[in-house]
Amino acid sequence: MTLALDEATEALRHRVLSGAFTPDAKLREATVAEEFGVSRTIARLAMSSLENEGLLTREPNRGSKVRHFTIQQICDAIEVRGELEAMAVRQAAERGLTAATDAALGALMDWSAVLVAGGARSEAEQREWSALNQRFHDLLIEASGNWALKIASEQMARLPLVSPSAVIFERADPAKAQRQLALAHADHQDVLDAVRARQPHRAEARMREHAVASARNKRSNLVDPETMAFARSLPGGPLIRAED
């Protein structure tokens, strides 16, 4: 049953994030069970998992519905993720980096610097930056040695456009995108320098500021219709709707 539940949950999560179900649409156990070929018990448990993740909401006596997300809600979640990461880098600075982690972070920063110097103008380079960004943040979470932080961060990252890999580059203004990229890289360097120097409070403060800047950039960039159209093509993007 565990394997069936895990597979059903992952499949349902993918369908929700891909926009297969309209935001605010009702989702019934029988429909999920039939679509994925599982029992209604498995369907109910899978839906409960997505409710806990924030992708579905349950209404008393009315079943579940797919949650929509405003830009403000996405930005709020990014700042929550930033608080978790701020704790992570504080603890990483207190513990100290292993030689292997320090080397991996250094290599990431070296390659990020190459992308920043070139402006990351192509789609391939922007995807590469997004992957490097995700790995940088993951390594710092791992360096904290705090298993609970890892679980909490992974849950936050399942929300639309909240993951470090969900970088939204301004489409209408490439110069603005390059400025944001350079500042993000500088933030990463500041955080890493503080962790290496065993300065936990400085690392914590800089990571928190980095998250606030990330949320601010996302809010600013999504004003552009072309950028919003791109965001809607990403996992979870179809669940975004205009501010209330």
C-alpha positions as CSV (number, residue, x, y, z in Angstrom):
1,M,0.0,0.0,0.0
2,T,2.9,2.4,0.8
3,L,4.3,2.1,-2.7
4,A,0.9,2.6,-4.3
5,L,0.2,5.6,-2.1
6,D,3.6,7.2,-2.9
7,E,3.1,6.7,-6.6
8,A,-0.5,8.0,-6.5
9,T,0.6,11.1,-4.5
10,E,3.4,11.9,-6.8
11,A,1.2,11.4,-9.9
12,L,-1.5,13.6,-8.4
13,R,1.0,16.3,-7.4
14,H,2.3,16.3,-11.0
15,R,-1.2,16.6,-12.4
16,V,-2.1,19.5,-10.1
17,L,1.2,21.4,-10.7
18,S,0.9,20.9,-14.5
19,G,-2.5,22.6,-14.5
20,A,-4.5,19.5,-15.4
21,F,-7.1,20.7,-12.9
22,T,-8.5,24.2,-12.9
23,P,-7.7,26.3,-9.8
24,D,-10.6,26.3,-7.4
25,A,-12.1,23.2,-9.2
26,K,-13.5,20.5,-6.9
27,L,-11.6,17.3,-6.8
28,R,-13.4,14.2,-5.7
29,E,-12.0,10.9,-4.3
30,A,-13.8,8.9,-6.9
31,T,-12.4,11.0,-9.8
32,V,-8.8,10.6,-8.5
33,A,-9.3,6.9,-7.8
34,E,-10.6,6.3,-11.4
35,E,-7.9,8.4,-13.1
36,F,-5.0,6.7,-11.3
37,G,-6.4,3.3,-11.1
38,V,-6.3,3.1,-7.3
39,S,-8.7,2.5,-4.4
40,R,-10.7,5.3,-2.9
41,T,-8.7,4.9,0.3
42,I,-5.4,5.5,-1.6
43,A,-7.0,8.4,-3.4
44,R,-8.2,10.0,-0.2
45,L,-4.7,9.6,1.4
46,A,-3.0,11.1,-1.6
47,M,-5.4,14.0,-1.6
48,S,-4.7,14.5,2.2
49,S,-1.0,14.6,1.5
50,L,-1.5,17.4,-1.0
51,E,-3.8,19.2,1.4
52,N,-0.9,19.1,3.9
53,E,1.4,20.5,1.2
54,G,-0.9,23.4,0.5
55,L,-1.8,22.4,-3.0
56,L,-5.4,21.4,-2.2
57,T,-7.8,22.7,0.4
58,R,-10.6,20.8,2.1
59,E,-14.0,22.3,2.7
60,P,-16.3,20.8,5.3
61,N,-18.9,18.5,3.6
62,R,-17.8,19.7,0.2
63,G,-14.6,17.7,-0.4
64,S,-11.3,19.2,-1.8
65,K,-10.5,21.8,-4.4
66,V,-7.4,22.8,-6.1
67,R,-5.8,25.9,-4.5
68,H,-5.0,29.0,-6.5
69,F,-2.0,31.2,-5.6
70,T,-1.6,34.9,-5.8
71,I,1.8,36.5,-6.4
72,Q,1.7,37.8,-2.9
73,Q,1.1,34.3,-1.5
74,I,4.1,33.1,-3.5
75,C,6.3,35.9,-2.2
76,D,5.1,35.2,1.3
77,A,6.2,31.5,0.9
78,I,9.6,32.5,-0.5
79,E,10.2,34.6,2.6
80,V,9.2,31.6,4.8
81,R,11.6,29.5,2.9
82,G,14.2,32.2,3.5
83,E,13.7,32.0,7.2
84,L,14.4,28.2,7.1
85,E,17.5,28.8,5.0
86,A,18.6,31.6,7.3
87,M,18.5,29.1,10.2
88,A,20.3,26.6,8.0
89,V,23.3,28.8,7.3
90,R,23.5,29.9,10.9
91,Q,23.8,26.3,12.0
92,A,26.2,25.6,9.1
93,A,28.4,28.4,10.2
94,E,28.3,27.2,13.8
95,R,29.2,23.6,12.7
96,G,31.7,24.6,10.1
97,L,31.8,23.2,6.5
98,T,33.4,19.9,5.7
99,A,36.2,20.1,3.1
100,A,34.0,18.3,0.5
101,T,31.0,20.7,1.0
102,D,33.3,23.8,1.0
103,A,34.9,22.6,-2.3
104,A,31.5,21.9,-3.9
105,L,30.2,25.3,-2.9
106,G,33.3,26.9,-4.2
107,A,33.0,25.2,-7.6
108,L,29.4,26.3,-7.8
109,M,30.3,29.9,-7.2
110,D,33.1,29.7,-9.8
111,W,30.7,28.5,-12.4
112,S,28.0,30.9,-11.4
113,A,30.5,33.7,-11.8
114,V,31.1,32.6,-15.4
115,L,27.4,32.7,-16.1
116,V,27.0,36.1,-14.5
117,A,29.9,37.5,-16.5
118,G,28.3,36.4,-19.7
119,G,24.9,37.7,-18.7
120,A,23.1,34.3,-18.8
121,R,21.2,35.6,-21.9
122,S,20.2,32.2,-23.5
123,E,17.5,29.9,-22.3
124,A,20.1,27.2,-21.8
125,E,22.2,29.5,-19.6
126,Q,19.2,30.6,-17.6
127,R,18.2,26.9,-17.0
128,E,21.8,26.2,-15.9
129,W,21.7,29.1,-13.4
130,S,18.5,27.9,-12.0
131,A,20.0,24.4,-11.5
132,L,23.1,25.9,-9.9
133,N,20.9,28.1,-7.6
134,Q,19.0,25.0,-6.5
135,R,22.2,23.1,-5.7
136,F,23.7,26.0,-3.8
137,H,20.7,26.3,-1.5
138,D,20.5,22.5,-1.1
139,L,24.1,22.2,-0.1
140,L,23.7,24.9,2.6
141,I,20.6,23.1,4.0
142,E,22.6,19.8,4.1
143,A,25.5,21.6,5.7
144,S,23.3,22.6,8.6
145,G,23.1,19.0,9.7
146,N,19.5,19.6,10.7
147,W,17.2,16.9,9.3
148,A,14.0,18.8,10.2
149,L,15.1,21.8,8.2
150,K,15.6,19.6,5.2
151,I,12.1,18.2,5.4
152,A,10.5,21.6,6.0
153,S,12.5,23.2,3.1
154,E,11.5,20.4,0.7
155,Q,7.8,20.9,1.6
156,M,8.0,24.7,1.0
157,A,9.8,24.0,-2.4
158,R,6.7,22.0,-3.6
159,L,4.7,25.2,-3.7
160,P,4.4,27.0,-7.1
161,L,7.5,29.2,-7.9
162,V,8.9,28.9,-4.4
163,S,11.7,26.5,-5.1
164,P,15.2,28.0,-5.6
165,S,15.1,26.4,-9.1
166,A,12.1,28.5,-10.0
167,V,14.1,31.6,-11.1
168,I,12.0,34.0,-13.1
169,F,14.1,36.2,-15.5
170,E,12.6,39.4,-16.6
171,R,11.8,38.9,-20.3
172,A,11.0,42.5,-21.4
173,D,14.1,44.0,-19.8
174,P,17.3,41.9,-20.2
175,A,19.4,44.5,-18.5
176,K,17.2,44.3,-15.4
177,A,17.5,40.5,-15.4
178,Q,21.3,40.8,-15.6
179,R,21.4,43.2,-12.6
180,Q,19.2,40.9,-10.6
181,L,21.5,38.0,-11.5
182,A,24.6,39.8,-10.4
183,L,23.1,40.8,-7.1
184,A,21.9,37.3,-6.4
185,H,25.4,36.0,-7.1
186,A,26.9,38.6,-4.8
187,D,24.4,37.6,-2.1
188,H,25.5,34.0,-2.5
189,Q,29.1,35.0,-2.1
190,D,28.4,37.0,1.0
191,V,26.5,34.1,2.6
192,L,29.3,31.7,1.8
193,D,32.0,34.0,3.0
194,A,30.1,34.4,6.4
195,V,29.6,30.6,6.7
196,R,33.3,30.0,6.0
197,A,34.3,32.7,8.5
198,R,32.2,31.0,11.1
199,Q,30.0,34.1,11.5
200,P,26.6,32.6,12.1
201,H,24.6,35.8,12.7
202,R,26.0,37.5,9.6
203,A,25.3,34.5,7.5
204,E,21.7,34.3,8.8
205,A,21.0,38.0,8.2
206,R,22.4,37.9,4.6
207,M,20.4,34.8,3.7
208,R,17.2,36.4,5.1
209,E,18.0,39.6,3.0
210,H,18.6,37.4,0.0
211,A,15.2,35.7,0.3
212,V,13.4,39.1,0.6
213,A,15.2,40.3,-2.5
214,S,14.2,37.1,-4.3
215,A,10.5,37.7,-3.4
216,R,10.8,41.3,-4.5
217,N,12.3,40.4,-7.8
218,K,9.6,37.8,-8.5
219,R,6.9,40.3,-7.7
220,S,8.4,43.0,-9.9
221,N,9.2,40.6,-12.8
222,L,5.8,39.0,-13.0
223,V,4.2,42.4,-13.8
224,D,5.5,41.9,-17.3
225,P,2.9,39.8,-19.4
226,E,5.6,37.9,-21.3
227,T,7.4,37.0,-18.0
228,M,4.1,35.9,-16.5
229,A,3.4,33.7,-19.5
230,F,6.8,32.1,-19.0
231,A,6.1,31.6,-15.3
232,R,2.8,29.9,-16.1
233,S,4.7,27.3,-18.2
234,L,6.7,26.2,-15.1
235,P,5.4,23.5,-12.6
236,G,2.7,25.2,-10.5
237,G,2.5,28.2,-12.9
238,P,-1.0,27.3,-14.1
239,L,-2.2,27.8,-10.5
240,I,-1.2,31.5,-10.4
241,R,-4.0,34.0,-10.6
242,A,-4.2,37.8,-10.5
243,E,-4.1,39.5,-7.1
244,D,-7.5,39.7,-5.4
